[in-house]
């Protein structure tokens, strides 16, 4: 029988039962599986790093009091500072920084999760605004300045005019907190409430109530710290410059000593809710009786007419009450850019006629 036309064994197709193919098939699939897992892990890791990385965005945000990691993450994501608020929340929890979150306003850059976490926990402070309250300003002026800086001016004024027992200093005996809001420059966090601001200003004022001051007041004829603050506010309003404050304080202290009315124009204006230039003698403003009118009433008004600064407070403690002859000043007059002092009414009338035109 001729076998020349029969195919060689090597030319026959292999079958699935081939032992060599049986050995190669599982290995190939294992390698493919490992490669797939490697690519998958690399992709997940790369995406996670992308989510954790910088966004290049700068934004101002507010973190409310009591906000947790998830809430902060949402705020940052909405501001474009992070790509995933959920990832940021996980990062905070994993690092333990979720317990160190500080509420407030922040100006932040999207420099990555770690940098942002540090910015709102240990290594930063909430965004603040620097506000200057000039000496002598009324509470209403301060409230307007606060509103200009996006703080709650109306609520601040409401608390000043109707203070709660917690906000009222023990020395404040007037109907409001006018006079106890120390004028200075403050760095106020933008998340401060009106209560926080009132407390900050009154607490600063209380630093002036030293033992030395309390000891000095009786010798001046002032019965309390409240009297001191009230008189200092009038001196503040009347004086044109620093050098005038001690002598004007001396005039008022001399008047108090002899029971003479203070007759201070700024007190009349305050009682009528006017500014000093708005007073109108022709309209009878000086005859309109209010608790603050020191023409119709003797002694000090019930409270301050503004918020005195350190100079006015010190001027009352260290007044200049007499001339070189030891005569007590009882009258003063601003005219032609100068301050004229007199010990009697005749001299005052003479200077008024001569210089006040």
Secondary structure as the mmCIF struct_conf table of DSSP 4:
data_model
#
loop_
_struct_conf.conf_type_id
_struct_conf.id
_struct_conf.beg_label_comp_id
_struct_conf.beg_label_asym_id
_struct_conf.beg_label_seq_id
_struct_conf.end_label_comp_id
_struct_conf.end_label_asym_id
_struct_conf.end_label_seq_id
TURN_TY1_P TURN_TY1_P1 UNK A 4 UNK A 5
BEND BEND1 UNK A 6 UNK A 6
HELX_LH_PP_P HELX_LH_PP_P1 UNK A 7 UNK A 8
HELX_RH_3T_P HELX_RH_3T_P1 UNK A 9 UNK A 11
BEND BEND2 UNK A 12 UNK A 12
HELX_LH_PP_P HELX_LH_PP_P2 UNK A 13 UNK A 14
TURN_TY1_P TURN_TY1_P2 UNK A 16 UNK A 17
HELX_RH_AL_P HELX_RH_AL_P1 UNK A 19 UNK A 52
BEND BEND3 UNK A 53 UNK A 53
STRN STRN1 UNK A 58 UNK A 63
TURN_TY1_P TURN_TY1_P3 UNK A 65 UNK A 66
HELX_RH_AL_P HELX_RH_AL_P2 UNK A 69 UNK A 78
TURN_TY1_P TURN_TY1_P4 UNK A 79 UNK A 80
BEND BEND4 UNK A 81 UNK A 81
BEND BEND5 UNK A 83 UNK A 83
HELX_RH_AL_P HELX_RH_AL_P3 UNK A 85 UNK A 95
TURN_TY1_P TURN_TY1_P5 UNK A 96 UNK A 96
HELX_RH_3T_P HELX_RH_3T_P2 UNK A 97 UNK A 99
BEND BEND6 UNK A 100 UNK A 100
STRN STRN2 UNK A 104 UNK A 109
HELX_RH_AL_P HELX_RH_AL_P4 UNK A 113 UNK A 119
TURN_TY1_P TURN_TY1_P6 UNK A 120 UNK A 122
BEND BEND7 UNK A 123 UNK A 123
STRN STRN3 UNK A 128 UNK A 132
TURN_TY1_P TURN_TY1_P7 UNK A 135 UNK A 136
HELX_RH_AL_P HELX_RH_AL_P5 UNK A 139 UNK A 148
TURN_TY1_P TURN_TY1_P8 UNK A 149 UNK A 150
BEND BEND8 UNK A 151 UNK A 151
HELX_RH_AL_P HELX_RH_AL_P6 UNK A 153 UNK A 161
TURN_TY1_P TURN_TY1_P9 UNK A 162 UNK A 162
TURN_TY1_P TURN_TY1_P10 UNK A 165 UNK A 167
BEND BEND9 UNK A 168 UNK A 168
TURN_TY1_P TURN_TY1_P11 UNK A 170 UNK A 171
BEND BEND10 UNK A 174 UNK A 176
TURN_TY1_P TURN_TY1_P12 UNK A 178 UNK A 179
BEND BEND11 UNK A 181 UNK A 181
BEND BEND12 UNK A 184 UNK A 184
STRN STRN4 UNK A 185 UNK A 189
TURN_TY1_P TURN_TY1_P13 UNK A 190 UNK A 191
HELX_RH_AL_P HELX_RH_AL_P7 UNK A 194 UNK A 206
TURN_TY1_P TURN_TY1_P14 UNK A 207 UNK A 208
HELX_RH_AL_P HELX_RH_AL_P8 UNK A 211 UNK A 220
TURN_TY1_P TURN_TY1_P15 UNK A 221 UNK A 221
BEND BEND13 UNK A 224 UNK A 224
HELX_RH_AL_P HELX_RH_AL_P9 UNK A 225 UNK A 238
BEND BEND14 UNK A 240 UNK A 241
HELX_RH_AL_P HELX_RH_AL_P10 UNK A 242 UNK A 258
TURN_TY1_P TURN_TY1_P16 UNK A 259 UNK A 259
HELX_RH_AL_P HELX_RH_AL_P11 UNK A 265 UNK A 272
TURN_TY1_P TURN_TY1_P17 UNK A 273 UNK A 273
HELX_RH_3T_P HELX_RH_3T_P3 UNK A 276 UNK A 278
TURN_TY1_P TURN_TY1_P18 UNK A 281 UNK A 284
HELX_RH_3T_P HELX_RH_3T_P4 UNK A 285 UNK A 287
BEND BEND15 UNK A 288 UNK A 288
TURN_TY1_P TURN_TY1_P19 UNK A 291 UNK A 292
TURN_TY1_P TURN_TY1_P20 UNK A 294 UNK A 296
BEND BEND16 UNK A 297 UNK A 297
BEND BEND17 UNK A 299 UNK A 299
BEND BEND18 UNK A 302 UNK A 303
BEND BEND19 UNK A 305 UNK A 306
HELX_RH_AL_P HELX_RH_AL_P12 UNK A 310 UNK A 317
TURN_TY1_P TURN_TY1_P21 UNK A 318 UNK A 318
STRN STRN5 UNK A 322 UNK A 322
TURN_TY1_P TURN_TY1_P22 UNK A 324 UNK A 325
BEND BEND20 UNK A 326 UNK A 326
HELX_LH_PP_P HELX_LH_PP_P3 UNK A 327 UNK A 327
STRN STRN6 UNK A 328 UNK A 328
HELX_LH_PP_P HELX_LH_PP_P4 UNK A 329 UNK A 329
STRN STRN7 UNK A 331 UNK A 335
TURN_TY1_P TURN_TY1_P23 UNK A 336 UNK A 337
STRN STRN8 UNK A 338 UNK A 342
BEND BEND21 UNK A 343 UNK A 344
HELX_RH_AL_P HELX_RH_AL_P13 UNK A 345 UNK A 355
#
